């Protein structure tokens, strides 16, 4: 995956997983606090999953397993982040 793919794919997965997480936040919570951190974590974790999988020779760049591992790892990281939020 290219850097732009990390941004778009990881950001989208982070936003969707934060949107569907049932954590209740106060009404005056900012948009960045609700979704911004989740998007950043989604981007970073999808990049980490891709780089780690390629360095361990699990897959090559652009394979379906790379996209799947990036998506699953991003969802998992955002889920852990949302669980830890107050």
Secondary structure, 3 states (H helix, E strand, C coil): CCHHHHHHHHHHHHHHHHHHCCCCCCCCCCHHHHHHHHHHHHHHHHHHHHHHHHHCCCCCCCCHHHHHHHHHHHHHHHHHHHHHCC
